[in-house]
């Protein structure tokens, strides 16, 4: 019908809430205090670490995802 609205998505919708719920099920994961962008937006930070391993043996890896609105599919990267 002419008044109907149709929407298409190029990936399966995956909300921020779903992502946080999934993260909470992982082992060795800790939610840290959020950081702030220059414009004052909150940036969530998680730490995945083995607490039994000394800090001097640990590697640091920075991963960013969901930077732009259409990048929720990057949440599926494992």
N, CA, C, O and CB atoms as a CASP TS submission, in Angstrom:
PFRMAT TS
TARGET T0000
AUTHOR 0000-0000-0000
METHOD Language model
MODEL 1
PARENT N/A
ATOM      1  N   UNK     1       0.834  -1.172   0.000  1.00  0.00           N
ATOM      2  CA  UNK     1       0.000   0.000   0.000  1.00  0.00           C
ATOM      3  C   UNK     1       0.888   1.248   0.000  1.00  0.00           C
ATOM      4  O   UNK     1       1.986   1.215   0.556  1.00  0.00           O
ATOM      5  CB  UNK     1      -0.954  -0.009   1.213  1.00  0.00           C
ATOM      6  N   UNK     2       0.452   2.304  -0.590  1.00  0.00           N
ATOM      7  CA  UNK     2       1.265   3.521  -0.699  1.00  0.00           C
ATOM      8  C   UNK     2       1.681   4.117   0.650  1.00  0.00           C
ATOM      9  O   UNK     2       2.758   4.708   0.734  1.00  0.00           O
ATOM     10  CB  UNK     2       0.507   4.557  -1.479  1.00  0.00           C
ATOM     11  N   UNK     3       0.881   3.988   1.695  1.00  0.00           N
ATOM     12  CA  UNK     3       1.204   4.592   2.983  1.00  0.00           C
ATOM     13  C   UNK     3       2.105   3.699   3.853  1.00  0.00           C
ATOM     14  O   UNK     3       2.547   4.133   4.917  1.00  0.00           O
ATOM     15  CB  UNK     3      -0.077   4.905   3.730  1.00  0.00           C
ATOM     16  N   UNK     4       2.380   2.473   3.423  1.00  0.00           N
ATOM     17  CA  UNK     4       3.235   1.571   4.186  1.00  0.00           C
ATOM     18  C   UNK     4       4.694   2.050   4.178  1.00  0.00           C
ATOM     19  O   UNK     4       5.159   2.673   3.223  1.00  0.00           O
ATOM     20  CB  UNK     4       3.140   0.146   3.618  1.00  0.00           C
ATOM     21  N   UNK     5       5.386   1.741   5.257  1.00  0.00           N
ATOM     22  CA  UNK     5       6.809   2.049   5.360  1.00  0.00           C
ATOM     23  C   UNK     5       7.578   0.743   5.449  1.00  0.00           C
ATOM     24  O   UNK     5       7.221  -0.146   6.221  1.00  0.00           O
ATOM     25  CB  UNK     5       7.108   2.958   6.591  1.00  0.00           C
ATOM     26  N   UNK     6       8.631   0.633   4.658  1.00  0.00           N
ATOM     27  CA  UNK     6       9.480  -0.550   4.662  1.00  0.00           C
ATOM     28  C   UNK     6      10.887  -0.106   5.025  1.00  0.00           C
ATOM     29  O   UNK     6      11.393   0.881   4.490  1.00  0.00           O
ATOM     30  CB  UNK     6       9.452  -1.287   3.279  1.00  0.00           C
ATOM     31  N   UNK     7      11.524  -0.849   5.948  1.00  0.00           N
ATOM     32  CA  UNK     7      12.891  -0.531   6.335  1.00  0.00           C
ATOM     33  C   UNK     7      13.771  -1.750   6.096  1.00  0.00           C
ATOM     34  O   UNK     7      13.334  -2.888   6.268  1.00  0.00           O
ATOM     35  CB  UNK     7      12.961  -0.080   7.817  1.00  0.00           C
ATOM     36  N   UNK     8      15.015  -1.502   5.699  1.00  0.00           N
ATOM     37  CA  UNK     8      15.982  -2.569   5.449  1.00  0.00           C
ATOM     38  C   UNK     8      17.202  -2.349   6.343  1.00  0.00           C
ATOM     39  O   UNK     8      17.572  -1.209   6.625  1.00  0.00           O
ATOM     40  CB  UNK     8      16.394  -2.612   3.942  1.00  0.00           C
ATOM     41  N   UNK     9      17.821  -3.433   6.783  1.00  0.00           N
ATOM     42  CA  UNK     9      19.053  -3.353   7.562  1.00  0.00           C
ATOM     43  C   UNK     9      20.110  -4.194   6.866  1.00  0.00           C
ATOM     44  O   UNK     9      19.814  -5.275   6.358  1.00  0.00           O
ATOM     45  CB  UNK     9      18.833  -3.832   9.033  1.00  0.00           C
ATOM     46  N   UNK    10      21.340  -3.701   6.843  1.00  0.00           N
ATOM     47  CA  UNK    10      22.407  -4.482   6.197  1.00  0.00           C
ATOM     48  C   UNK    10      23.069  -5.451   7.157  1.00  0.00           C
ATOM     49  O   UNK    10      23.971  -6.193   6.765  1.00  0.00           O
ATOM     50  CB  UNK    10      23.457  -3.555   5.612  1.00  0.00           C
ATOM     51  N   UNK    11      22.633  -5.457   8.416  1.00  0.00           N
ATOM     52  CA  UNK    11      23.108  -6.461   9.364  1.00  0.00           C
ATOM     53  C   UNK    11      22.014  -6.687  10.407  1.00  0.00           C
ATOM     54  O   UNK    11      21.074  -5.900  10.512  1.00  0.00           O
ATOM     55  CB  UNK    11      24.455  -6.017  10.041  1.00  0.00           C
ATOM     56  N   UNK    12      22.145  -7.765  11.174  1.00  0.00           N
ATOM     57  CA  UNK    12      21.171  -8.067  12.222  1.00  0.00           C
ATOM     58  C   UNK    12      21.291  -6.996  13.302  1.00  0.00           C
ATOM     59  O   UNK    12      22.396  -6.750  13.785  1.00  0.00           O
ATOM     60  CB  UNK    12      21.396  -9.504  12.819  1.00  0.00           C
ATOM     61  N   UNK    13      20.202  -6.357  13.695  1.00  0.00           N
ATOM     62  CA  UNK    13      20.299  -5.349  14.760  1.00  0.00           C
ATOM     63  C   UNK    13      20.866  -5.956  16.046  1.00  0.00           C
ATOM     64  O   UNK    13      20.441  -7.030  16.471  1.00  0.00           O
ATOM     65  CB  UNK    13      18.915  -4.727  15.037  1.00  0.00           C
ATOM     66  N   UNK    14      21.816  -5.270  16.653  1.00  0.00           N
ATOM     67  CA  UNK    14      22.477  -5.729  17.866  1.00  0.00           C
ATOM     68  C   UNK    14      22.671  -4.508  18.749  1.00  0.00           C
ATOM     69  O   UNK    14      23.535  -3.672  18.484  1.00  0.00           O
ATOM     70  CB  UNK    14      23.848  -6.447  17.555  1.00  0.00           C
ATOM     71  N   UNK    15      21.865  -4.407  19.796  1.00  0.00           N
ATOM     72  CA  UNK    15      21.849  -3.187  20.592  1.00  0.00           C
ATOM     73  C   UNK    15      23.012  -3.128  21.578  1.00  0.00           C
ATOM     74  O   UNK    15      23.637  -4.142  21.888  1.00  0.00           O
ATOM     75  CB  UNK    15      20.538  -3.076  21.339  1.00  0.00           C
ATOM     76  N   UNK    16      23.282  -1.939  22.054  1.00  0.00           N
ATOM     77  CA  UNK    16      24.306  -1.734  23.076  1.00  0.00           C
ATOM     78  C   UNK    16      23.950  -2.521  24.332  1.00  0.00           C
ATOM     79  O   UNK    16      24.833  -3.090  24.974  1.00  0.00           O
ATOM     80  CB  UNK    16      24.462  -0.230  23.404  1.00  0.00           C
ATOM     81  N   UNK    17      22.671  -2.560  24.689  1.00  0.00           N
ATOM     82  CA  UNK    17      22.229  -3.324  25.862  1.00  0.00           C
ATOM     83  C   UNK    17      22.524  -4.809  25.702  1.00  0.00           C
ATOM     84  O   UNK    17      22.945  -5.464  26.656  1.00  0.00           O
ATOM     85  CB  UNK    17      20.731  -3.114  26.102  1.00  0.00           C
ATOM     86  N   UNK    18      22.308  -5.345  24.511  1.00  0.00           N
ATOM     87  CA  UNK    18      22.625  -6.750  24.252  1.00  0.00           C
ATOM     88  C   UNK    18      24.127  -6.989  24.405  1.00  0.00           C
ATOM     89  O   UNK    18      24.544  -8.009  24.954  1.00  0.00           O
ATOM     90  CB  UNK    18      22.155  -7.164  22.836  1.00  0.00           C
ATOM     91  N   UNK    19      24.935  -6.050  23.920  1.00  0.00           N
ATOM     92  CA  UNK    19      26.383  -6.182  24.019  1.00  0.00           C
ATOM     93  C   UNK    19      26.832  -6.201  25.483  1.00  0.00           C
ATOM     94  O   UNK    19      27.635  -7.051  25.866  1.00  0.00           O
ATOM     95  CB  UNK    19      27.075  -5.037  23.265  1.00  0.00           C
ATOM     96  N   UNK    20      26.329  -5.284  26.298  1.00  0.00           N
ATOM     97  CA  UNK    20      26.702  -5.222  27.712  1.00  0.00           C
ATOM     98  C   UNK    20      26.265  -6.489  28.439  1.00  0.00           C
ATOM     99  O   UNK    20      27.001  -7.003  29.281  1.00  0.00           O
ATOM    100  CB  UNK    20      26.080  -3.985  28.381  1.00  0.00           C
ATOM    101  N   UNK    21      25.080  -6.995  28.122  1.00  0.00           N
ATOM    102  CA  UNK    21      24.601  -8.236  28.749  1.00  0.00           C
ATOM    103  C   UNK    21      25.533  -9.402  28.398  1.00  0.00           C
ATOM    104  O   UNK    21      25.869 -10.212  29.262  1.00  0.00           O
ATOM    105  CB  UNK    21      23.147  -8.553  28.296  1.00  0.00           C
ATOM    106  N   UNK    22      25.946  -9.483  27.132  1.00  0.00           N
ATOM    107  CA  UNK    22      26.861 -10.545  26.708  1.00  0.00           C
ATOM    108  C   UNK    22      28.202 -10.426  27.422  1.00  0.00           C
ATOM    109  O   UNK    22      28.738 -11.423  27.907  1.00  0.00           O
ATOM    110  CB  UNK    22      27.069 -10.501  25.188  1.00  0.00           C
ATOM    111  N   UNK    23      28.747  -9.209  27.490  1.00  0.00           N
ATOM    112  CA  UNK    23      30.037  -8.993  28.147  1.00  0.00           C
ATOM    113  C   UNK    23      29.991  -9.456  29.596  1.00  0.00           C
ATOM    114  O   UNK    23      30.967 -10.012  30.100  1.00  0.00           O
ATOM    115  CB  UNK    23      30.435  -7.512  28.079  1.00  0.00           C
ATOM    116  N   UNK    24      28.869  -9.234  30.267  1.00  0.00           N
ATOM    117  CA  UNK    24      28.746  -9.608  31.677  1.00  0.00           C
ATOM    118  C   UNK    24      28.795 -11.120  31.885  1.00  0.00           C
ATOM    119  O   UNK    24      29.000 -11.568  33.013  1.00  0.00           O
ATOM    120  CB  UNK    24      27.453  -9.058  32.246  1.00  0.00           C
ATOM    121  N   UNK    25      28.615 -11.914  30.840  1.00  0.00           N
ATOM    122  CA  UNK    25      28.662 -13.372  30.960  1.00  0.00           C
ATOM    123  C   UNK    25      30.073 -13.930  30.773  1.00  0.00           C
ATOM    124  O   UNK    25      30.300 -15.114  31.023  1.00  0.00           O
ATOM    125  CB  UNK    25      27.727 -14.002  29.945  1.00  0.00           C
ATOM    126  N   UNK    26      31.015 -13.107  30.342  1.00  0.00           N
ATOM    127  CA  UNK    26      32.371 -13.580  30.053  1.00  0.00           C
ATOM    128  C   UNK    26      33.200 -13.693  31.324  1.00  0.00           C
ATOM    129  O   UNK    26      32.992 -12.954  32.287  1.00  0.00           O
ATOM    130  CB  UNK    26      33.061 -12.644  29.062  1.00  0.00           C
ATOM    131  N   UNK    27      34.140 -14.627  31.311  1.00  0.00           N
ATOM    132  CA  UNK    27      35.073 -14.785  32.430  1.00  0.00           C
ATOM    133  C   UNK    27      36.208 -13.769  32.304  1.00  0.00           C
ATOM    134  O   UNK    27      36.539 -13.337  31.200  1.00  0.00           O
ATOM    135  CB  UNK    27      35.640 -16.232  32.476  1.00  0.00           C
ATOM    136  N   UNK    28      36.796 -13.393  33.424  1.00  0.00           N
ATOM    137  CA  UNK    28      37.951 -12.502  33.462  1.00  0.00           C
ATOM    138  C   UNK    28      37.678 -11.136  32.851  1.00  0.00           C
ATOM    139  O   UNK    28      38.596 -10.503  32.329  1.00  0.00           O
ATOM    140  CB  UNK    28      39.104 -13.140  32.751  1.00  0.00           C
ATOM    141  N   UNK    29      36.430 -10.666  32.905  1.00  0.00           N
ATOM    142  CA  UNK    29      36.064  -9.364  32.341  1.00  0.00           C
ATOM    143  C   UNK    29      35.634  -8.442  33.471  1.00  0.00           C
ATOM    144  O   UNK    29      34.872  -8.830  34.356  1.00  0.00           O
ATOM    145  CB  UNK    29      34.928  -9.506  31.281  1.00  0.00           C
ATOM    146  N   UNK    30      36.132  -7.228  33.424  1.00  0.00           N
ATOM    147  CA  UNK    30      35.780  -6.237  34.432  1.00  0.00           C
ATOM    148  C   UNK    30      35.393  -4.944  33.721  1.00  0.00           C
ATOM    149  O   UNK    30      36.122  -4.462  32.854  1.00  0.00           O
ATOM    150  CB  UNK    30      36.958  -5.999  35.432  1.00  0.00           C
ATOM    151  N   UNK    31      34.243  -4.391  34.093  1.00  0.00           N
ATOM    152  CA  UNK    31      33.830  -3.085  33.571  1.00  0.00           C
ATOM    153  C   UNK    31      34.560  -2.024  34.389  1.00  0.00           C
ATOM    154  O   UNK    31      34.448  -2.001  35.615  1.00  0.00           O
ATOM    155  CB  UNK    31      32.254  -2.893  33.643  1.00  0.00           C
ATOM    156  N   UNK    32      35.304  -1.150  33.724  1.00  0.00           N
ATOM    157  CA  UNK    32      36.037  -0.082  34.397  1.00  0.00           C
ATOM    158  C   UNK    32      35.242   1.216  34.324  1.00  0.00           C
ATOM    159  O   UNK    32      34.241   1.304  33.613  1.00  0.00           O
ATOM    160  CB  UNK    32      37.438   0.103  33.770  1.00  0.00           C
ATOM    161  N   UNK    33      35.693   2.211  35.058  1.00  0.00           N
ATOM    162  CA  UNK    33      35.043   3.521  35.000  1.00  0.00           C
ATOM    163  C   UNK    33      35.111   4.042  33.573  1.00  0.00           C
ATOM    164  O   UNK    33      36.160   3.958  32.934  1.00  0.00           O
ATOM    165  CB  UNK    33      35.710   4.526  35.987  1.00  0.00           C
ATOM    166  N   UNK    34      34.009   4.578  33.067  1.00  0.00           N
ATOM    167  CA  UNK    34      34.018   5.068  31.685  1.00  0.00           C
ATOM    168  C   UNK    34      34.952   6.268  31.516  1.00  0.00           C
ATOM    169  O   UNK    34      35.181   7.043  32.446  1.00  0.00           O
ATOM    170  CB  UNK    34      32.599   5.447  31.250  1.00  0.00           C
ATOM    171  N   UNK    35      35.474   6.392  30.315  1.00  0.00           N
ATOM    172  CA  UNK    35      36.266   7.555  29.936  1.00  0.00           C
ATOM    173  C   UNK    35      35.327   8.588  29.331  1.00  0.00           C
ATOM    174  O   UNK    35      34.161   8.290  29.072  1.00  0.00           O
ATOM    175  CB  UNK    35      37.407   7.172  28.935  1.00  0.00           C
ATOM    176  N   UNK    36      35.814   9.774  29.108  1.00  0.00           N
ATOM    177  CA  UNK    36      35.018  10.829  28.470  1.00  0.00           C
ATOM    178  C   UNK    36      35.722  11.301  27.206  1.00  0.00           C
ATOM    179  O   UNK    36      36.942  11.459  27.179  1.00  0.00           O
ATOM    180  CB  UNK    36      34.787  12.022  29.443  1.00  0.00           C
ATOM    181  N   UNK    37      34.927  11.525  26.154  1.00  0.00           N
ATOM    182  CA  UNK    37      35.473  12.105  24.932  1.00  0.00           C
ATOM    183  C   UNK    37      35.690  13.600  25.147  1.00  0.00           C
ATOM    184  O   UNK    37      35.279  14.145  26.171  1.00  0.00           O
ATOM    185  CB  UNK    37      34.530  11.849  23.719  1.00  0.00           C
ATOM    186  N   UNK    38      36.327  14.259  24.195  1.00  0.00           N
ATOM    187  CA  UNK    38      36.526  15.704  24.294  1.00  0.00           C
ATOM    188  C   UNK    38      35.196  16.450  24.359  1.00  0.00           C
ATOM    189  O   UNK    38      35.111  17.533  24.937  1.00  0.00           O
ATOM    190  CB  UNK    38      37.345  16.205  23.109  1.00  0.00           C
ATOM    191  N   UNK    39      34.159  15.861  23.761  1.00  0.00           N
ATOM    192  CA  UNK    39      32.844  16.510  23.797  1.00  0.00           C
ATOM    193  C   UNK    39      32.019  16.087  25.009  1.00  0.00           C
ATOM    194  O   UNK    39      30.875  16.519  25.157  1.00  0.00           O
ATOM    195  CB  UNK    39      32.075  16.196  22.527  1.00  0.00           C
ATOM    196  N   UNK    40      32.587  15.243  25.882  1.00  0.00           N
ATOM    197  CA  UNK    40      31.909  14.876  27.114  1.00  0.00           C
ATOM    198  C   UNK    40      31.086  13.603  27.061  1.00  0.00           C
ATOM    199  O   UNK    40      30.417  13.263  28.038  1.00  0.00           O
ATOM    200  CB  UNK    40      31.044  15.967  27.516  1.00  0.00           C
ATOM    201  N   UNK    41      31.119  12.888  25.936  1.00  0.00           N
ATOM    202  CA  UNK    41      30.375  11.627  25.845  1.00  0.00           C
ATOM    203  C   UNK    41      31.091  10.537  26.635  1.00  0.00           C
ATOM    204  O   UNK    41      32.320  10.516  26.704  1.00  0.00           O
ATOM    205  CB  UNK    41      30.202  11.196  24.368  1.00  0.00           C
ATOM    206  N   UNK    42      30.327   9.646  27.220  1.00  0.00           N
ATOM    207  CA  UNK    42      30.873   8.545  28.001  1.00  0.00           C
ATOM    208  C   UNK    42      31.340   7.421  27.072  1.00  0.00           C
ATOM    209  O   UNK    42      30.628   7.034  26.146  1.00  0.00           O
ATOM    210  CB  UNK    42      29.822   8.018  29.006  1.00  0.00           C
ATOM    211  N   UNK    43      32.537   6.907  27.328  1.00  0.00           N
ATOM    212  CA  UNK    43      33.098   5.797  26.543  1.00  0.00           C
ATOM    213  C   UNK    43      33.307   4.618  27.488  1.00  0.00           C
ATOM    214  O   UNK    43      34.177   4.679  28.357  1.00  0.00           O
ATOM    215  CB  UNK    43      34.454   6.208  25.835  1.00  0.00           C
ATOM    216  N   UNK    44      32.517   3.532  27.335  1.00  0.00           N
ATOM    217  CA  UNK    44      32.684   2.379  28.215  1.00  0.00           C
ATOM    218  C   UNK    44      34.038   1.711  28.006  1.00  0.00           C
ATOM    219  O   UNK    44      34.561   1.676  26.893  1.00  0.00           O
ATOM    220  CB  UNK    44      31.562   1.370  27.983  1.00  0.00           C
ATOM    221  N   UNK    45      34.593   1.186  29.081  1.00  0.00           N
ATOM    222  CA  UNK    45      35.893   0.515  29.027  1.00  0.00           C
ATOM    223  C   UNK    45      35.761  -0.826  29.734  1.00  0.00           C
ATOM    224  O   UNK    45      35.248  -0.902  30.850  1.00  0.00           O
ATOM    225  CB  UNK    45      37.022   1.392  29.682  1.00  0.00           C
ATOM    226  N   UNK    46      36.230  -1.888  29.071  1.00  0.00           N
ATOM    227  CA  UNK    46      36.263  -3.194  29.724  1.00  0.00           C
ATOM    228  C   UNK    46      37.701  -3.681  29.754  1.00  0.00           C
ATOM    229  O   UNK    46      38.503  -3.356  28.879  1.00  0.00           O
ATOM    230  CB  UNK    46      35.342  -4.218  28.994  1.00  0.00           C
ATOM    231  N   UNK    47      38.006  -4.449  30.754  1.00  0.00           N
ATOM    232  CA  UNK    47      39.336  -5.046  30.878  1.00  0.00           C
ATOM    233  C   UNK    47      39.167  -6.557  30.903  1.00  0.00           C
ATOM    234  O   UNK    47      38.401  -7.093  31.703  1.00  0.00           O
ATOM    235  CB  UNK    47      40.083  -4.538  32.166  1.00  0.00           C
ATOM    236  N   UNK    48      39.882  -7.231  30.027  1.00  0.00           N
ATOM    237  CA  UNK    48      39.877  -8.689  29.976  1.00  0.00           C
ATOM    238  C   UNK    48      41.281  -9.115  30.377  1.00  0.00           C
ATOM    239  O   UNK    48      42.247  -8.841  29.665  1.00  0.00           O
ATOM    240  CB  UNK    48      39.468  -9.246  28.535  1.00  0.00           C
ATOM    241  N   UNK    49      41.392  -9.780  31.509  1.00  0.00           N
ATOM    242  CA  UNK    49      42.721 -10.051  32.036  1.00  0.00           C
ATOM    243  C   UNK    49      42.710 -11.279  32.939  1.00  0.00           C
ATOM    244  O   UNK    49      41.686 -11.642  33.518  1.00  0.00           O
ATOM    245  CB  UNK    49      43.248  -8.838  32.799  1.00  0.00           C
ATOM    246  N   UNK    50      43.860 -11.894  33.040  1.00  0.00           N
ATOM    247  CA  UNK    50      44.075 -12.991  33.972  1.00  0.00           C
ATOM    248  C   UNK    50      44.724 -12.401  35.213  1.00  0.00           C
ATOM    249  O   UNK    50      45.886 -11.997  35.169  1.00  0.00           O
ATOM    250  CB  UNK    50      44.959 -14.130  33.341  1.00  0.00           C
ATOM    251  N   UNK    51      44.000 -12.346  36.308  1.00  0.00           N
ATOM    252  CA  UNK    51      44.514 -11.721  37.522  1.00  0.00           C
ATOM    253  C   UNK    51      45.674 -12.500  38.137  1.00  0.00           C
ATOM    254  O   UNK    51      46.411 -11.949  38.955  1.00  0.00           O
ATOM    255  CB  UNK    51      43.404 -11.582  38.535  1.00  0.00           C
ATOM    256  N   UNK    52      45.853 -13.754  37.767  1.00  0.00           N
ATOM    257  CA  UNK    52      46.955 -14.554  38.297  1.00  0.00           C
ATOM    258  C   UNK    52      48.278 -14.246  37.599  1.00  0.00           C
ATOM    259  O   UNK    52      49.347 -14.565  38.119  1.00  0.00           O
ATOM    260  CB  UNK    52      46.635 -16.032  38.161  1.00  0.00           C
ATOM    261  N   UNK    53      48.205 -13.629  36.429  1.00  0.00           N
ATOM    262  CA  UNK    53      49.411 -13.297  35.662  1.00  0.00           C
ATOM    263  C   UNK    53      49.930 -11.929  36.117  1.00  0.00           C
ATOM    264  O   UNK    53      49.148 -10.983  36.210  1.00  0.00           O
ATOM    265  CB  UNK    53      49.115 -13.297  34.119  1.00  0.00           C
ATOM    266  N   UNK    54      51.228 -11.802  36.401  1.00  0.00           N
ATOM    267  CA  UNK    54      51.752 -10.501  36.821  1.00  0.00           C
ATOM    268  C   UNK    54      51.634  -9.455  35.711  1.00  0.00           C
ATOM    269  O   UNK    54      51.733  -9.777  34.527  1.00  0.00           O
ATOM    270  CB  UNK    54      53.212 -10.638  37.250  1.00  0.00           C
ATOM    271  N   UNK    55      51.423  -8.207  36.109  1.00  0.00           N
ATOM    272  CA  UNK    55      51.224  -7.126  35.140  1.00  0.00           C
ATOM    273  C   UNK    55      52.380  -6.996  34.154  1.00  0.00           C
ATOM    274  O   UNK    55      52.155  -6.695  32.982  1.00  0.00           O
ATOM    275  CB  UNK    55      51.033  -5.815  35.866  1.00  0.00           C
ATOM    276  N   UNK    56      53.619  -7.218  34.609  1.00  0.00           N
ATOM    277  CA  UNK    56      54.767  -7.026  33.715  1.00  0.00           C
ATOM    278  C   UNK    56      54.806  -8.050  32.579  1.00  0.00           C
ATOM    279  O   UNK    56      55.538  -7.853  31.609  1.00  0.00           O
ATOM    280  CB  UNK    56      56.059  -7.104  34.511  1.00  0.00           C
ATOM    281  N   UNK    57      54.038  -9.135  32.675  1.00  0.00           N
ATOM    282  CA  UNK    57      53.982 -10.138  31.601  1.00  0.00           C
ATOM    283  C   UNK    57      52.819  -9.913  30.636  1.00  0.00           C
ATOM    284  O   UNK    57      52.721 -10.591  29.613  1.00  0.00           O
ATOM    285  CB  UNK    57      53.874 -11.526  32.200  1.00  0.00           C
ATOM    286  N   UNK    58      51.949  -8.976  30.950  1.00  0.00           N
ATOM    287  CA  UNK    58      50.741  -8.787  30.152  1.00  0.00           C
ATOM    288  C   UNK    58      50.983  -7.878  28.954  1.00  0.00           C
ATOM    289  O   UNK    58      51.753  -6.920  29.021  1.00  0.00           O
ATOM    290  CB  UNK    58      49.633  -8.215  31.014  1.00  0.00           C
ATOM    291  N   UNK    59      50.313  -8.199  27.872  1.00  0.00           N
ATOM    292  CA  UNK    59      50.318  -7.366  26.676  1.00  0.00           C
ATOM    293  C   UNK    59      49.079  -6.465  26.730  1.00  0.00           C
ATOM    294  O   UNK    59      48.066  -6.821  27.332  1.00  0.00           O
ATOM    295  CB  UNK    59      50.336  -8.243  25.364  1.00  0.00           C
ATOM    296  N   UNK    60      49.176  -5.316  26.103  1.00  0.00           N
ATOM    297  CA  UNK    60      48.042  -4.403  26.038  1.00  0.00           C
ATOM    298  C   UNK    60      47.564  -4.336  24.596  1.00  0.00           C
ATOM    299  O   UNK    60      48.354  -4.115  23.678  1.00  0.00           O
ATOM    300  CB  UNK    60      48.420  -2.986  26.571  1.00  0.00           C
ATOM    301  N   UNK    61      46.255  -4.529  24.407  1.00  0.00           N
ATOM    302  CA  UNK    61      45.646  -4.447  23.087  1.00  0.00           C
ATOM    303  C   UNK    61      44.455  -3.507  23.197  1.00  0.00           C
ATOM    304  O   UNK    61      43.601  -3.684  24.066  1.00  0.00           O
ATOM    305  CB  UNK    61      45.216  -5.864  22.554  1.00  0.00           C
ATOM    306  N   UNK    62      44.395  -2.520  22.333  1.00  0.00           N
ATOM    307  CA  UNK    62      43.283  -1.582  22.316  1.00  0.00           C
ATOM    308  C   UNK    62      42.382  -1.922  21.130  1.00  0.00           C
ATOM    309  O   UNK    62      42.836  -1.957  19.987  1.00  0.00           O
ATOM    310  CB  UNK    62      43.790  -0.106  22.235  1.00  0.00           C
ATOM    311  N   UNK    63      41.116  -2.169  21.408  1.00  0.00           N
ATOM    312  CA  UNK    63      40.147  -2.493  20.363  1.00  0.00           C
ATOM    313  C   UNK    63      39.030  -1.466  20.431  1.00  0.00           C
ATOM    314  O   UNK    63      38.470  -1.222  21.500  1.00  0.00           O
ATOM    315  CB  UNK    63      39.587  -3.950  20.524  1.00  0.00           C
ATOM    316  N   UNK    64      38.709  -0.871  19.308  1.00  0.00           N
ATOM    317  CA  UNK    64      37.580   0.048  19.248  1.00  0.00           C
ATOM    318  C   UNK    64      36.533  -0.533  18.311  1.00  0.00           C
ATOM    319  O   UNK    64      36.858  -1.188  17.321  1.00  0.00           O
ATOM    320  CB  UNK    64      38.026   1.464  18.778  1.00  0.00           C
ATOM    321  N   UNK    65      35.280  -0.283  18.637  1.00  0.00           N
ATOM    322  CA  UNK    65      34.189  -0.796  17.817  1.00  0.00           C
ATOM    323  C   UNK    65      32.969   0.102  17.988  1.00  0.00           C
ATOM    324  O   UNK    65      32.905   0.897  18.926  1.00  0.00           O
ATOM    325  CB  UNK    65      33.850  -2.265  18.196  1.00  0.00           C
ATOM    326  N   UNK    66      32.028  -0.019  17.106  1.00  0.00           N
ATOM    327  CA  UNK    66      30.781   0.743  17.159  1.00  0.00           C
ATOM    328  C   UNK    66      31.039   2.249  17.176  1.00  0.00           C
ATOM    329  O   UNK    66      30.339   2.999  17.856  1.00  0.00           O
ATOM    330  CB  UNK    66      29.970   0.341  18.389  1.00  0.00           C
ATOM    331  N   UNK    67      32.038   2.679  16.433  1.00  0.00           N
ATOM    332  CA  UNK    67      32.396   4.098  16.399  1.00  0.00           C
ATOM    333  C   UNK    67      31.361   4.903  15.618  1.00  0.00           C
ATOM    334  O   UNK    67      31.024   6.021  16.008  1.00  0.00           O
ATOM    335  CB  UNK    67      33.790   4.285  15.778  1.00  0.00           C
ATOM    336  N   UNK    68      30.864   4.355  14.542  1.00  0.00           N
ATOM    337  CA  UNK    68      29.875   5.028  13.706  1.00  0.00           C
ATOM    338  C   UNK    68      28.545   4.291  13.800  1.00  0.00           C
ATOM    339  O   UNK    68      28.531   3.101  14.113  1.00  0.00           O
ATOM    340  CB  UNK    68      30.355   5.106  12.234  1.00  0.00           C
ATOM    341  N   UNK    69      27.427   4.966  13.537  1.00  0.00           N
ATOM    342  CA  UNK    69      26.099   4.353  13.719  1.00  0.00           C
ATOM    343  C   UNK    69      25.899   3.012  13.007  1.00  0.00           C
ATOM    344  O   UNK    69      25.216   2.136  13.537  1.00  0.00           O
ATOM    345  CB  UNK    69      25.056   5.302  13.241  1.00  0.00           C
ATOM    346  N   UNK    70      26.474   2.839  11.833  1.00  0.00           N
ATOM    347  CA  UNK    70      26.248   1.604  11.087  1.00  0.00           C
ATOM    348  C   UNK    70      27.191   0.475  11.432  1.00  0.00           C
ATOM    349  O   UNK    70      27.241  -0.523  10.712  1.00  0.00           O
ATOM    350  CB  UNK    70      26.349   1.877   9.647  1.00  0.00           C
ATOM    351  N   UNK    71      27.943   0.603  12.516  1.00  0.00           N
ATOM    352  CA  UNK    71      28.964  -0.398  12.815  1.00  0.00           C
ATOM    353  C   UNK    71      28.582  -1.348  13.943  1.00  0.00           C
ATOM    354  O   UNK    71      29.461  -1.955  14.554  1.00  0.00           O
ATOM    355  CB  UNK    71      30.244   0.285  13.164  1.00  0.00           C
ATOM    356  N   UNK    72      27.298  -1.490  14.230  1.00  0.00           N
ATOM    357  CA  UNK    72      26.918  -2.426  15.290  1.00  0.00           C
ATOM    358  C   UNK    72      27.293  -3.855  14.919  1.00  0.00           C
ATOM    359  O   UNK    72      27.434  -4.703  15.800  1.00  0.00           O
ATOM    360  CB  UNK    72      25.415  -2.334  15.572  1.00  0.00           C
ATOM    361  N   UNK    73      27.455  -4.135  13.632  1.00  0.00           N
ATOM    362  CA  UNK    73      27.878  -5.484  13.229  1.00  0.00           C
ATOM    363  C   UNK    73      29.293  -5.793  13.708  1.00  0.00           C
ATOM    364  O   UNK    73      29.670  -6.963  13.767  1.00  0.00           O
ATOM    365  CB  UNK    73      27.802  -5.632  11.707  1.00  0.00           C
ATOM    366  N   UNK    74      30.091  -4.772  14.055  1.00  0.00           N
ATOM    367  CA  UNK    74      31.434  -5.043  14.583  1.00  0.00           C
ATOM    368  C   UNK    74      31.356  -5.669  15.979  1.00  0.00           C
ATOM    369  O   UNK    74      32.349  -6.205  16.470  1.00  0.00           O
ATOM    370  CB  UNK    74      32.266  -3.743  14.631  1.00  0.00           C
ATOM    371  N   UNK    75      30.202  -5.608  16.613  1.00  0.00           N
ATOM    372  CA  UNK    75      30.048  -6.253  17.926  1.00  0.00           C
ATOM    373  C   UNK    75      30.099  -7.767  17.811  1.00  0.00           C
ATOM    374  O   UNK    75      30.305  -8.451  18.813  1.00  0.00           O
ATOM    375  CB  UNK    75      28.731  -5.830  18.579  1.00  0.00           C
ATOM    376  N   UNK    76      29.919  -8.300  16.619  1.00  0.00           N
ATOM    377  CA  UNK    76      29.933  -9.747  16.431  1.00  0.00           C
ATOM    378  C   UNK    76      31.343 -10.291  16.273  1.00  0.00           C
ATOM    379  O   UNK    76      31.513 -11.509  16.238  1.00  0.00           O
ATOM    380  CB  UNK    76      29.105 -10.123  15.226  1.00  0.00           C
ATOM    381  N   UNK    77      32.364  -9.442  16.175  1.00  0.00           N
ATOM    382  CA  UNK    77      33.738  -9.886  15.986  1.00  0.00           C
ATOM    383  C   UNK    77      34.190 -10.632  17.234  1.00  0.00           C
ATOM    384  O   UNK    77      34.039 -10.136  18.350  1.00  0.00           O
ATOM    385  CB  UNK    77      34.680  -8.687  15.683  1.00  0.00           C
ATOM    386  N   UNK    78      34.749 -11.838  17.039  1.00  0.00           N
ATOM    387  CA  UNK    78      35.218 -12.613  18.188  1.00  0.00           C
ATOM    388  C   UNK    78      36.672 -12.960  18.023  1.00  0.00           C
ATOM    389  O   UNK    78      37.253 -13.613  18.890  1.00  0.00           O
ATOM    390  CB  UNK    78      34.392 -13.884  18.367  1.00  0.00           C
TER
END
